[in-house]
Amino acid sequence: MDDKHMQIGEVAARTELSLRTIRHYEETGLVIPSARSQGGFRLYTETDVARLMVIRRMKPLGFTLEQMRDLLDATDRLDNGDALNDAEREVLLERVRTYQQAAAEQVEKLRVQLARAEDFADTLGSRLENNAPTARA
Protein backbone atom coordinates (compact mmCIF):
# COMPACT_ATOMS: atom_id res chain seq x y z
CA MET A 1 0.00 0.00 0.00
CA ASP A 2 0.96 3.64 -0.32
CA ASP A 3 3.31 4.99 2.37
CA LYS A 4 1.68 8.44 2.21
CA HIS A 5 0.73 9.73 5.63
CA MET A 6 -2.58 11.43 6.33
CA GLN A 7 -3.68 13.49 9.29
CA ILE A 8 -6.70 12.45 11.30
CA GLY A 9 -9.03 14.93 9.57
CA GLU A 10 -8.41 13.39 6.16
CA VAL A 11 -8.84 9.89 7.61
CA ALA A 12 -12.12 10.96 9.24
CA ALA A 13 -13.39 12.31 5.93
CA ARG A 14 -12.40 9.16 4.04
CA THR A 15 -13.84 6.73 6.58
CA GLU A 16 -16.87 8.84 7.55
CA LEU A 17 -15.92 8.37 11.20
CA SER A 18 -15.70 11.23 13.66
CA LEU A 19 -12.38 12.40 15.07
CA ARG A 20 -13.65 11.33 18.48
CA THR A 21 -14.43 7.82 17.24
CA ILE A 22 -11.00 7.43 15.63
CA ARG A 23 -9.33 8.61 18.85
CA HIS A 24 -11.48 6.15 20.81
CA TYR A 25 -10.35 3.30 18.59
CA GLU A 26 -6.76 4.40 19.23
CA GLU A 27 -7.35 4.46 23.00
CA THR A 28 -8.76 0.92 22.87
CA GLY A 29 -5.82 -0.29 20.77
CA LEU A 30 -7.80 -1.15 17.66
CA VAL A 31 -5.98 1.29 15.38
CA ILE A 32 -2.72 2.92 16.29
CA PRO A 33 -1.48 5.76 14.06
CA SER A 34 1.53 4.64 12.04
CA ALA A 35 3.48 7.76 12.94
CA ARG A 36 3.37 11.17 14.56
CA SER A 37 4.40 14.44 12.99
CA GLN A 38 7.07 16.60 14.57
CA GLY A 39 4.21 18.60 16.06
CA GLY A 40 2.70 15.46 17.58
CA PHE A 41 -0.18 15.07 15.12
CA ARG A 42 -1.40 11.54 14.44
CA LEU A 43 -0.38 10.28 11.00
CA TYR A 44 -2.13 7.40 9.29
CA THR A 45 -1.40 5.23 6.25
CA GLU A 46 -3.68 3.43 3.82
CA THR A 47 -3.25 0.32 5.98
CA ASP A 48 -4.58 2.23 8.98
CA VAL A 49 -7.55 3.45 6.91
CA ALA A 50 -8.25 -0.14 5.83
CA ARG A 51 -8.30 -1.22 9.52
CA LEU A 52 -10.73 1.57 10.35
CA MET A 53 -12.97 0.47 7.49
CA VAL A 54 -13.04 -3.09 8.86
CA ILE A 55 -14.08 -1.71 12.24
CA ARG A 56 -16.65 0.59 10.64
CA ARG A 57 -18.20 -2.36 8.81
CA MET A 58 -18.27 -4.57 11.91
CA LYS A 59 -19.90 -1.99 14.20
CA PRO A 60 -23.42 -1.99 12.68
CA LEU A 61 -23.40 -5.79 12.71
CA GLY A 62 -23.18 -5.73 16.50
CA PHE A 63 -19.61 -6.92 16.96
CA THR A 64 -17.95 -5.88 20.23
CA LEU A 65 -14.62 -4.07 20.46
CA GLU A 66 -13.08 -7.31 21.74
CA GLN A 67 -14.40 -9.23 18.72
CA MET A 68 -13.05 -6.52 16.41
CA ARG A 69 -9.67 -6.79 18.12
CA ASP A 70 -9.72 -10.58 17.79
CA LEU A 71 -10.57 -10.51 14.08
CA LEU A 72 -7.97 -7.82 13.34
CA ASP A 73 -5.35 -9.85 15.20
CA ALA A 74 -6.18 -12.96 13.15
CA THR A 75 -6.15 -11.12 9.82
CA ASP A 76 -2.95 -9.25 10.73
CA ARG A 77 -1.19 -12.51 11.50
CA LEU A 78 -2.45 -14.10 8.27
CA ASP A 79 -1.53 -11.04 6.17
CA ASN A 80 1.90 -10.50 7.68
CA GLY A 81 3.20 -13.66 6.09
CA ASP A 82 4.80 -14.67 9.36
CA ALA A 83 6.15 -18.17 9.42
CA LEU A 84 2.95 -19.88 10.46
CA ASN A 85 2.80 -23.63 10.47
CA ASP A 86 -0.23 -25.33 8.93
CA ALA A 87 -1.97 -25.82 12.28
CA GLU A 88 -1.55 -22.16 13.29
CA ARG A 89 -2.76 -20.98 9.90
CA GLU A 90 -5.84 -23.22 10.11
CA VAL A 91 -6.70 -21.93 13.60
CA LEU A 92 -6.52 -18.35 12.31
CA LEU A 93 -8.55 -19.17 9.22
CA GLU A 94 -11.19 -20.82 11.41
CA ARG A 95 -11.42 -17.64 13.52
CA VAL A 96 -11.97 -15.60 10.36
CA ARG A 97 -14.56 -18.13 9.11
CA THR A 98 -16.43 -17.80 12.41
CA TYR A 99 -16.62 -14.01 11.99
CA GLN A 100 -17.64 -14.36 8.35
CA GLN A 101 -20.48 -16.68 9.35
CA ALA A 102 -21.58 -14.36 12.17
CA ALA A 103 -21.52 -11.40 9.77
CA ALA A 104 -23.60 -13.30 7.20
CA GLU A 105 -26.16 -14.19 9.89
CA GLN A 106 -26.39 -10.56 11.01
CA VAL A 107 -26.79 -9.39 7.40
CA GLU A 108 -29.72 -11.79 6.99
CA LYS A 109 -31.35 -10.50 10.18
CA LEU A 110 -30.92 -6.93 8.92
CA ARG A 111 -32.49 -7.89 5.58
CA VAL A 112 -35.55 -9.20 7.42
CA GLN A 113 -35.73 -6.01 9.49
CA LEU A 114 -35.37 -3.87 6.37
CA ALA A 115 -38.14 -5.79 4.58
CA ARG A 116 -40.43 -5.30 7.58
CA ALA A 117 -39.59 -1.58 7.73
CA GLU A 118 -40.25 -1.17 4.00
CA ASP A 119 -43.55 -3.01 4.35
CA PHE A 120 -44.52 -0.74 7.24
CA ALA A 121 -43.62 2.40 5.28
CA ASP A 122 -45.63 1.12 2.29
CA THR A 123 -48.60 0.38 4.56
CA LEU A 124 -48.51 3.91 5.92
CA GLY A 125 -48.19 5.32 2.40
CA SER A 126 -51.24 3.34 1.27
CA ARG A 127 -53.23 4.53 4.27
CA LEU A 128 -52.37 8.14 3.45
CA GLU A 129 -53.35 7.67 -0.21
CA ASN A 130 -56.66 6.02 0.76
CA ASN A 131 -57.54 8.81 3.14
CA ALA A 132 -56.38 11.76 1.08
CA PRO A 133 -59.05 14.38 0.43
CA THR A 134 -60.63 13.97 -2.97
CA ALA A 135 -60.59 16.89 -5.38
CA ARG A 136 -64.05 18.38 -6.05
CA ALA A 137 -65.05 18.73 -9.65
VENRA-V673843 format. One record per backbone hydrogen bond with DSSP energy under -0.5 kcal/mol. CO is the residue of the C=O (numbers start at 0). NH is the residue of the N-H. Records with the same first field share a line. If there is no record, write none. Layout:
CO = NH + NH
//
This chain:
1 = 45
5 = 43
6 = 9 + 10
7 = 11
8 = 12
9 = 13
10 = 14
11 = 15 + 16
17 = 21
18 = 22
19 = 23
20 = 24
21 = 25
22 = 26
23 = 27
24 = 29 + 30
25 = 28
34 = 42
36 = 39
40 = 36
41 = 7
42 = 33 + 34
43 = 5
44 = 48
45 = 49
46 = 50
47 = 51
48 = 52
49 = 53
50 = 54
51 = 55
52 = 56
53 = 57
54 = 58
55 = 59
57 = 60 + 62
58 = 61
63 = 67
64 = 68
65 = 69
66 = 70
67 = 71
68 = 72
69 = 73
70 = 74
71 = 75
72 = 76
73 = 77
74 = 78
75 = 79
76 = 81
77 = 80
81 = 83
84 = 88
85 = 89
86 = 90
87 = 91
88 = 92
89 = 93
90 = 94
91 = 95
92 = 96
93 = 97
94 = 98
95 = 99
96 = 100
97 = 101
98 = 102
99 = 103
100 = 104
101 = 105
102 = 106
103 = 107
104 = 108
105 = 109
106 = 110
107 = 111
108 = 112
109 = 113
110 = 114
111 = 115
112 = 116
113 = 117
114 = 118
115 = 119
116 = 120
117 = 121
118 = 122
119 = 123
120 = 124
121 = 125
122 = 126
123 = 127
124 = 128
125 = 129
126 = 130
128 = 131
//
